[in-house]
Amino acid sequence: MMKTLLAALAISTALSGAALAQDAARIALLHGLSGSPLEAYSKQTHTGFEMGLEYATNGTMEVKGKPIELIIKDTQFKPDIARALLAEAYGDDDALIAVGDTSSGVALSMLPVAEEYERILLVEPAVADGLTGPDSNRYVFKTSRNSSMDMQAQALALAPDENLYVATLAQDYAFGRDGVAAFKSALEGTGANLVAEEYVPQQTTDFTATIERLFNALKDQPGRKVIMIYVAGIDAMTPLASADPGRFEIELSTGGNILPALAAYKQVPGMEGAIYYYYEAPDNEVNDWLVEEHMARYGTPPDFFTAGGMASAMAIVKALETAPDWETETLIETMEGMSFETPKGTMTFRPEDHQALQAMYHFKIKVEDGVDWAIPELVRVIEPDEMDIPIGRNN
């Protein structure tokens, strides 16, 4: 009798939870909001996500007549807390879809929870290739760019050949390691020479010994010499530029960053690289709206991760609007191969590993009086089909 009652209660709870999910679209946004320099990235993502929901629903904040309920959770950039909060979002809050995290290392720890609960986790803005790699699963989708996109675009911007000698500087965690691995892959077959790899702690402030090793590895090389920087949340540009690499004819190159970080790029006018987003680069109606509205509301242009937050929200609304029902399997089927509009233009979820394919932007740094940051002036749009992005997970 007791077993029968418990079974009936479990079925009743499951059914009421399913019904509850149909009454509202509950979306959990899980990001580190305290405890790391990456907090700024999370806050931009949050702003962009809310603006994306607004744009995609024409201001109603409803899908198919049902309200969108946004559940915010602070992972504190800690994997154990992130896993517990994601389980809470799926199990207690009955979230249809969860979005997160900012840190690649934290996001990697969340992947098994999505599989356990059989609910979708949309990764934004974490970057590491491994997030859609062999250790990922079919419940994971990713609107953020990945390390391979960063590095394929970076390599195209550098125009590598046998005359190029490169040393890399990255942080010693998933983001940095995956980035350098992707950069090495991007250089294959070009004839370029990778002469050194340096990894520093995630929150390092002392680059003295690292810079000396980088300079020593490059200074006597016979061709074009470049240090490629791939870091997040720290300023490696200032110590490197201050060490005067030009005395050894060494160039610096890196990808884009948030506007406050771009202030340090004023030290390297003319530097070329590839960027995920700068508000003046895309030319489309979605970005026009985002720039205009962000300026009106906050007095500043939308930043690097604002665009990503908006893209993830627009992907979710498109999926919920398109899917005949909101069961997880139906949503997965709907999202695989789905194209959707974003501030960067059209993105498409690749069916094989659920990575959103998207454009990148080749830039050249320009310094203008009256602008607080260095301007990554657009050289050209790098389209998705120009980049050889490895498939991370085969269904």
N, C-alpha and C positions, 0 to 999 in steps of 0.2 A: 504493500500500500504506500509506504513512504517513498519507495523508488518511483512509483507511478506518479505521485504528487510532485516529486522533484523534477521528473521528466516533463510533466505538464507545465510546471512553473518555468522551466528553462525554455520550452517552446513558446510560452506566452511572452516571456521577456524578450526573446528574439524577435517575435512577431511585432511586439509593441515598439521595439527599437527600430525595426525596418519601417514600420508605419511612421514613426517619428521622423526618420530620415526623409521620408517622402513629403512631410509637412514643411520642411525647410531644407535648404542646401547648407549644411554645416561644413565650413572649411576651417581647418586648423592651420595657423601660421606659427611655426616653431622656429625661433631664431635666438641666437645669443644677443641679449639686450644689456648684459652687464658682465664685466670681468675681462674685457679684451679690447685692444685697439680696433678690432674689427666691428665694434658696436656701430660705428658710422655706416658701415655697409648694410647692417641689419635695418637700421632706421630708414635708410633710403629705400630698401626693398619694401618695407612696410608702407611707406608713403606711396610708392609706385603701385603696389598691389591694390591699395584702396582706390587710387585714381583709375586703375585698370578696370576694377569692378564697376566703377561709376561710368566709365566710357562704354564698356561693353554692354551694359544694361540700360544705356540711355538715361542714366540717373535714377532708375527705379530701384536698384539694388535687389531686383527680383529676377528669377529665371522660371519661365513657364508658370508665372503667377505665384511662385513660392519665394519667400524671402531668403536672402543670403545671410547667414549668421556667421560672423567671423570670430574665431576663438584664438586668442593670442596667448602664447606660452613662451617663457624665457628659458632657454636651455643653458644659459650661463656659460656657453662654450665648453660644456662638460659632457662627454659621451654617455656616462651613466645616467645623468639627469635627462639628457635628450631622449634616451631610450624609454625611460619611465614616463616622460611626458607624452611621447608619441603613443605608447600603449594606453595611456589615460585618454588621449584624444580619440582614439579609435574605440576603446572599450567603454569608457564612461560618457564621453561627450557625443559619441556616435557620429564622428566626422566622416563625411563621404570621402574627402580627399584631404591630405595634409601637405603642407609646403614647408621646406626647409632643407638644410640649415645653411648658415653663412660659412662655417668652417668645413673644409673638405673632410678633415679627420672626424669631426662630429657627425657629418652627414653619412659617412661610410658606416658608422656604428648603428645608424638608424635603419639601414636597408633590411636586416633580418626581421625587424618588427613589422614592417609593411607586409612581408611575406607571411609571417605568423598570423596576422589579423586579416590577411587577404583584402587589404585596402590599398588604394593608390597613394604613393608618396611622390610628389612632384618636387624634384630637386631644383632649388633656386636660392642663392646664387653660387653655391659651391661649384668648383671647376674641375677637380681631378678626373682624369679619364676613368679611373677605377669605379666611379659611381655608376657607370653603365657598362662595367667590365664583367669579367667572368664570375666575380663574387656578387654581382648584382642579381636582380630577379625581375620577373615579368610585371611586378606591381610598381616598378620604379620608372618614372618618366623624368625628363630633364629639359627644362627650357634654357638654363644657363649654357653658355658656351663651354667647351671642354679644353683641356690642356692641348690637345692636338690641333684644335682650331687656332688657339693662341699661337702655337709654334709653327704651324704651316703658314699662317699669315705673316708671322715674324720673319720666317725664312724668305718668303716672297719679297718682303720689304727690303731685306738685306741683299737680295740678288746674289746668292752664294755661288762661288766657283772655286777653282783650285787655288786662286790667289787669296782666298779668305781664311784667316786664322781666328778662331773664336775660343774664348774662355767663358764659362758660365758661373753666375752667382745666384744661388737659390736658397730658400729656407729648407731646413731638414724636417719636413713632414710631407704628407701626401701631396699637397699642392705643388711644392717645390720639386719633389722627386719625380712625380708624374710629368711635370712641365719639362724638365730637362730630358727625360726619356723621350718625350714627344718631339723635342727640338732635335735630338740626335737622329730620330727617325726622319724628320723633315729634311735633314741635311744629306741623307743617304743618296748616293748617285749624283750629287752635285759637284763632287771633288773638293768641297770645303773641308777644312781641318779643325777638329775640336781638340784643343791641346790641354785643357784643364777644366775640372769641375770643382767648384767650392760650395759647400753647404754650411749654413750658419744656423744657430738656434732660432726658433720662431720669433722670439722677442729680443734678439740681439741688439746691442747699441755700440759695441766696439768692433770695428771692421779693420783695425790696423794690420794685424797679421794676415788677414784674408786678402787685403788689397796688395800687400807686398808679394804674396804668392801669385796672385793674378798677374801683376805687372811682370814678375820674373818669368812667368810662363809665356808671356807674349812679346816682351820688349825686343828680343833678338830674332823674332820670326821675320821672314823675308817679304811678306806680302801685306795686305790690308789686315789690320789687327783690331778686333772688337771684343769688348766685354758685354755679354748679354745678361741683363739683370731680370730676374723673375721672382719678385717678392710681393707680399701683401701685408699691409698694416704697419710697415716700417719704412724708414727713409734710408735707402742705400745709395740714392743718387748723390746726395750732398757730400758724404764722406768720399765717395769715388771721385766726384768732380773736383773736390777740394785737394785731392792728392795729385792733381795735375797730370792726368794720363796723356795729355797732348805732348808732353816732353818726350814720350816714347812713341809718338804718333799712334796712340791707342784711342779708338773711338768708344763711346758708350752707346748702347742701344737697349731699349726696353719697350714693353707694351704700355697701354694707357692706364689711367688710374682715376680716382675721384679728384674733383677740382682742387681741394686743399693740397693734395699730394702733387698735382701738376705744377704748383708754385715752384717746387724744387727743380723742375725741368727748365726753368728760365736760365739755368747755368749751362745748358747745352743747346743753344739755338742751332737749328739745322739738323738736329738728330732725327733719324727716321726709325719708324717702328710700325707696329700694328695695334689697333685699339678695338675693343669690343663695342664701345659707344662713346660718342661725344655729341652733344645736342645739336651741333651745326652740321653733322655729317649726313644723317639720313634725310631723304626727300620724300615724304609721304604725309598723308592727312593725319594719321595717328600721331606721328611725332610733332606735327604742327600744333595739334590740340594740346599735347603734353607740355610743350615748351611754353605756349601762351598761358595755359592754366597754371602751371607751376610758377611762372614769373608773377602772375597776378596774385596768387595765394601766398607765396613765400618770398617773393622779391629776388629770387635767384633762379638760374636755369636748372632744369632737371639734371641729375648727375648720373654717373656710371651705373649704379645699381638701381636707381629709380626706374630706368628703362626695363631692367630685368624683372623687377617686381610687377610692372605693368604687363609685360609679356606673359608672365605666369598666370596672372588673373584673366587675361584675355583667352588664354588656352583653356582654362577651366570653364569659363562661361560658354565658349564655343562647344566644348564637349558636352556640357549639361544641356545646352539648347538642342544639340544634334542627336544625342542618344535617345532612343525610344523609351528607355527607362534608366534608372540610376543604379542598377545593380553593378557591382564591380566588373564582372565579366563583360557586360554590355559597354561600360565605359572604356575598358581596355580595347575592345574591338573597335569602338568609335575613334579612339585616339591614335591607334596605330595607323600611320600614314596620313593623319589629319594635318591639313595646312591651316594656319590662322594668322591674322594680321597682328603686328606689334609695332612699337616705335622704330624698330629696325627694318620694317618691311615684313615680308612673308617668311614665316618659319614653318618647317614641316617635321613632324615626329617620324624619324626613320623606323619602319616597322621592326627591323631586326633587333635593335637595342634601345629604342625609345629616346635616343638623343635628338634634340631639335636642331636640324641643320639650318644655318643662318649665315648672313654676310658678316664680313669683318672689314676694317677700314685701314688702309695704308696711310700713314700721316707723316708730316714733316713739321718739326717744332718751329713755331713763330712766336716772337716776343713783341708785345705791343704795349706802349705806355697806357696806363689807366686800366689795364686788365690785371687782376691779382694773380692769375695763373698763366703758365705758358699755353699757347693755343696749338693743339694738334691739328694743324691745317690739313684738310683732306687732299691726298694725292690721287687716290682712286678707291673705288669700292672693290673688295675682293669677294667675288660671288662664291656660294657654297661649292659649286662644281669645279672650282679651281683648286680646292683643297682636298687632299687625299686623307680623309678622316677614317681611321680604322674602325671596323665594326667591333664593339666591345663584347657584346653578349648576343648569342644567336638564340633568341627566344627562350 
